[in-house]
Amino acid sequence: MFTSVLMIEKALTSADVEFVTTLHGDEPVSFHVLLQPRGDQADRLLRAIDDIALGELDEAVREGETPEGEEAKSVGERALEVSLAALRSAGGAAEGRLVEDHPLDALKGVVDEVDADEVIVLTDPHYVEEFFHRDWASRARHKVGVPVLKLFSHSKA
C-alpha cells in the first residue's frame, strides 16, 4: 500500500478527492491528513494579497469575517471530518488530525511515524509565500526526506 501524508488548509472538494485518490492509478493508498486551521490576524494580510492577486476582490474584503484562531478550530475539525469521509468514500484509507502549532514539525513527525512514501500539499495559491519559498511545500522539501508534491485546490470548499 502506498502511504501519502496530505497537508490541507480547508475541506477537500470532490474534485480534490478525485485528483489525489487517482494519482497512483489502481494502487491502494493510505492517507494521513493534516489540516491546519486558519492562523491569527497576522496571516490575514497575506491572504488578502493572495485574493487580490487572483482577482477576487470580494474575497479580500471579506477576509475580516473569516474565523481565526480558537474560533477556527471547530471549523477546522469539521473540515477534517468531511475530508476524511470523502477520502474513505473514494476507496482510500484515511486518518487525520488538526495541526495548530509548528505544522512542518508535525508533518515531519507523521512522515516518520507512518513511513510515508510522499507528502502532498494541497492548498489555494499563496503567491507571496510561494514567491519567497515560505509556503508549506517549499519548506517541507528541505525537511521531510520524501518527495513533496504541491497541488492547488480545484475550487472553493
TANORZI-V211248 format. One record per residue. N is the residue number from 0. RES is the residue in one letter. PSI is psi as a letter, one per 40 degrees, with the letter a starting at -180 (999 if undefined). Layout:
BEGIN
n=N res=RES psi=PSI
n=N res=RES psi=PSI
END
This chain:
BEGIN
n=0 res=M psi=h
n=1 res=F psi=h
n=2 res=T psi=h
n=3 res=S psi=h
n=4 res=V psi=h
n=5 res=L psi=h
n=6 res=M psi=h
n=7 res=I psi=i
n=8 res=E psi=e
n=9 res=K psi=i
n=10 res=A psi=i
n=11 res=L psi=i
n=12 res=T psi=i
n=13 res=S psi=d
n=14 res=A psi=d
n=15 res=D psi=d
n=16 res=V psi=d
n=17 res=E psi=d
n=18 res=F psi=d
n=19 res=V psi=d
n=20 res=T psi=e
n=21 res=T psi=e
n=22 res=L psi=d
n=23 res=H psi=f
n=24 res=G psi=b
n=25 res=D psi=e
n=26 res=E psi=h
n=27 res=P psi=i
n=28 res=V psi=h
n=29 res=S psi=h
n=30 res=F psi=h
n=31 res=H psi=h
n=32 res=V psi=h
n=33 res=L psi=h
n=34 res=L psi=h
n=35 res=Q psi=h
n=36 res=P psi=i
n=37 res=R psi=i
n=38 res=G psi=a
n=39 res=D psi=a
n=40 res=Q psi=d
n=41 res=A psi=d
n=42 res=D psi=e
n=43 res=R psi=d
n=44 res=L psi=d
n=45 res=L psi=d
n=46 res=R psi=d
n=47 res=A psi=d
n=48 res=I psi=d
n=49 res=D psi=d
n=50 res=D psi=d
n=51 res=I psi=d
n=52 res=A psi=d
n=53 res=L psi=e
n=54 res=G psi=e
n=55 res=E psi=g
n=56 res=L psi=d
n=57 res=D psi=d
n=58 res=E psi=d
n=59 res=A psi=d
n=60 res=V psi=d
n=61 res=R psi=e
n=62 res=E psi=d
n=63 res=G psi=e
n=64 res=E psi=e
n=65 res=T psi=h
n=66 res=P psi=i
n=67 res=E psi=i
n=68 res=G psi=b
n=69 res=E psi=d
n=70 res=E psi=d
n=71 res=A psi=e
n=72 res=K psi=d
n=73 res=S psi=d
n=74 res=V psi=d
n=75 res=G psi=d
n=76 res=E psi=d
n=77 res=R psi=d
n=78 res=A psi=d
n=79 res=L psi=d
n=80 res=E psi=d
n=81 res=V psi=d
n=82 res=S psi=d
n=83 res=L psi=d
n=84 res=A psi=d
n=85 res=A psi=d
n=86 res=L psi=d
n=87 res=R psi=d
n=88 res=S psi=d
n=89 res=A psi=e
n=90 res=G psi=e
n=91 res=G psi=i
n=92 res=A psi=h
n=93 res=A psi=h
n=94 res=E psi=i
n=95 res=G psi=i
n=96 res=R psi=i
n=97 res=L psi=i
n=98 res=V psi=h
n=99 res=E psi=d
n=100 res=D psi=i
n=101 res=H psi=g
n=102 res=P psi=d
n=103 res=L psi=d
n=104 res=D psi=d
n=105 res=A psi=d
n=106 res=L psi=d
n=107 res=K psi=d
n=108 res=G psi=d
n=109 res=V psi=d
n=110 res=V psi=d
n=111 res=D psi=d
n=112 res=E psi=d
n=113 res=V psi=e
n=114 res=D psi=f
n=115 res=A psi=i
n=116 res=D psi=d
n=117 res=E psi=i
n=118 res=V psi=h
n=119 res=I psi=h
n=120 res=V psi=h
n=121 res=L psi=h
n=122 res=T psi=i
n=123 res=D psi=i
n=124 res=P psi=i
n=125 res=H psi=g
n=126 res=Y psi=d
n=127 res=V psi=d
n=128 res=E psi=d
n=129 res=E psi=d
n=130 res=F psi=d
n=131 res=F psi=e
n=132 res=H psi=f
n=133 res=R psi=e
n=134 res=D psi=i
n=135 res=W psi=d
n=136 res=A psi=d
n=137 res=S psi=d
n=138 res=R psi=d
n=139 res=A psi=d
n=140 res=R psi=d
n=141 res=H psi=e
n=142 res=K psi=d
n=143 res=V psi=d
n=144 res=G psi=e
n=145 res=V psi=i
n=146 res=P psi=i
n=147 res=V psi=h
n=148 res=L psi=h
n=149 res=K psi=h
n=150 res=L psi=i
n=151 res=F psi=i
n=152 res=S psi=i
n=153 res=H psi=d
n=154 res=S psi=i
n=155 res=K psi=h
n=156 res=A psi=999
END
